[in-house]
Amino acid sequence: LDVAKAMEDTIEKTYEWFEDNKEGLIDLRRVQICAYGTSYASAIEGALKLAECTGHGATGYEMEEFLHGPSFETNEDRSVFIIDSGDRSSERARALYENIHVLTSRVYLITSHKYDDKKVLTIPMVSEYFSSLVNNIPFQIIAAKGRDVWNNPLDSIRREMSEKMGYKSAKTGKELGL
């Protein structure tokens, strides 16, 4: 599958998935994103994108790291996103999705496998070397769509601090990130 076409398909599917899950995706409080292998980069970038655009706490974890500690703080106020990269760790990622619901109902899976579950975003499979180009898209869209709804009372103070620190660019709150 052509990577550019996979990105287009992922954008389209993510907008539909977002609308189907809007209530939970707009009501993010604290986010944990889990992934294996090269998709770990997408977990870190996704957490950064959500945190910088929304002011909500978000952390990206390698999946085994998550299971050995951070999962202990997972509760109903946490939203957990699992990125299934489709490689040898795919079965483990899907097992985490199936089993973590005992800790929180706020669980979402990004995968290339078909599920009959509205919280699962099924996107095209691409080479692991290009997977971050596709796997980052859902987090960019969640951040962009939610930005108009979330109200971070520290926005003006944060912007002032960022300007004093020479932050990479001024944020207006309308950036899409794509």
C-alpha positions in Angstrom: 0.0 0.0 0.0 1.3 3.4 -0.9 2.2 5.4 2.2 0.5 8.6 0.9 -2.7 6.7 0.2 -2.5 5.1 3.7 -2.2 8.5 5.2 -5.2 9.8 3.3 -7.2 6.7 4.3 -6.2 7.1 7.9 -7.2 10.7 8.0 -10.7 9.8 6.6 -11.1 6.8 9.0 -9.9 8.8 12.0 -12.5 11.6 11.4 -15.2 8.9 11.3 -13.9 7.1 14.4 -13.6 10.4 16.2 -17.2 11.2 15.6 -18.3 7.7 16.7 -16.2 8.2 20.0 -16.5 12.0 20.4 -17.9 11.9 23.9 -15.0 9.9 25.3 -12.3 11.6 23.2 -13.5 15.0 24.1 -13.6 14.0 27.8 -10.0 13.1 28.1 -8.5 13.7 31.5 -5.2 11.8 31.8 -3.9 9.8 28.8 -1.6 6.8 28.6 -0.5 5.7 25.1 1.1 2.2 24.8 3.0 0.8 21.8 5.8 -1.6 20.8 8.8 -1.3 18.6 8.8 1.5 16.1 5.3 2.5 17.1 6.7 3.6 20.5 7.8 6.8 18.7 4.1 7.4 17.8 3.2 6.8 21.5 5.6 9.5 22.6 4.7 11.9 19.8 1.0 11.3 20.4 1.4 12.1 24.1 3.3 15.2 23.3 0.7 16.4 20.8 -2.2 15.9 23.2 -0.4 17.5 26.1 0.8 20.6 24.2 -2.6 21.2 22.5 -4.9 20.4 25.4 -3.0 20.9 28.6 -4.1 17.4 29.6 -1.4 15.1 31.1 -0.3 12.4 28.5 2.5 9.9 28.5 3.8 7.5 25.9 5.0 4.1 27.1 6.6 1.1 25.6 4.0 -1.6 26.3 6.0 -3.8 28.6 7.2 -0.7 30.6 3.5 0.2 31.0 2.6 -3.2 32.3 5.5 -3.2 34.8 4.5 0.0 36.6 2.4 2.8 35.0 -0.6 0.4 34.6 -0.9 0.4 38.4 -2.1 4.0 38.2 -4.7 3.3 35.5 -8.2 3.8 36.7 -11.6 5.0 35.3 -10.3 8.5 34.9 -7.5 7.4 32.6 -7.8 7.0 28.8 -5.6 4.4 27.4 -4.6 4.2 23.7 -2.9 1.1 22.4 -1.1 1.2 19.1 -0.9 -2.2 17.4 1.9 -1.9 14.9 1.0 -5.2 13.2 4.3 -6.8 13.7 5.3 -9.7 16.0 3.9 -7.7 19.0 0.5 -7.4 17.4 -1.0 -10.3 19.5 0.3 -8.8 22.7 -1.1 -5.3 21.9 -4.5 -6.8 21.1 -4.4 -8.9 24.3 -3.8 -5.7 26.3 -6.8 -4.1 24.6 -9.0 -7.0 25.5 -7.8 -7.2 29.2 -7.3 -3.6 30.3 -11.0 -2.9 30.4 -11.1 -4.2 34.0 -9.2 -1.0 34.9 -10.9 1.6 32.7 -13.6 1.7 30.1 -11.7 4.5 28.3 -9.6 2.2 26.1 -9.0 2.7 22.4 -7.0 0.5 19.9 -5.3 1.6 16.7 -4.7 -1.4 14.5 -4.9 -2.8 11.0 -7.1 -5.7 12.2 -10.8 -5.6 11.8 -12.9 -5.4 15.0 -16.6 -5.0 15.6 -16.0 -2.4 18.2 -16.5 1.4 17.8 -13.5 2.2 20.0 -11.1 0.4 17.6 -9.7 2.5 14.8 -8.7 0.2 11.9 -6.2 1.8 9.6 -4.1 0.6 6.7 -0.9 -1.4 7.4 2.3 0.1 6.2 5.9 -0.8 6.6 7.2 -0.4 10.1 9.7 2.2 8.8 6.8 4.4 7.8 4.3 3.5 10.5 4.8 6.7 12.5 3.6 8.7 9.5 0.2 6.9 9.8 0.1 6.1 13.6 0.5 9.8 14.6 -2.5 11.0 12.6 -5.2 9.9 15.1 -3.5 11.9 17.9 -3.1 15.0 15.7 -6.8 14.9 14.9 -7.9 14.3 18.5 -5.8 17.2 19.6 -7.1 19.5 16.8 -10.7 18.5 17.1 -10.7 18.8 20.9 -8.7 22.0 21.2 -11.9 24.1 20.7 -13.7 22.3 23.4 -11.0 21.9 26.1 -10.4 24.9 28.3 -7.0 25.1 29.9 -7.1 28.0 32.4 -3.3 28.2 32.2 -3.2 28.8 28.4 -2.3 32.5 28.5 0.3 32.0 31.3 1.8 29.0 29.4 2.0 31.0 26.2 3.7 33.8 28.0 6.3 31.4 29.6 6.8 29.7 26.2 7.5 33.1 24.6 10.0 34.0 27.3 11.7 30.6 26.9 11.9 31.0 23.1 9.4 28.3 22.3 9.6 27.1 18.7 6.5 29.0 17.6 3.6 30.9 19.0 0.4 28.8 19.3 -3.0 30.3 18.5 -5.0 27.3 19.3 -6.1 26.6 15.8 -3.2 24.5 14.6 -4.2 21.2 13.0 -0.8 19.5 13.3 -1.1 17.6 10.0 
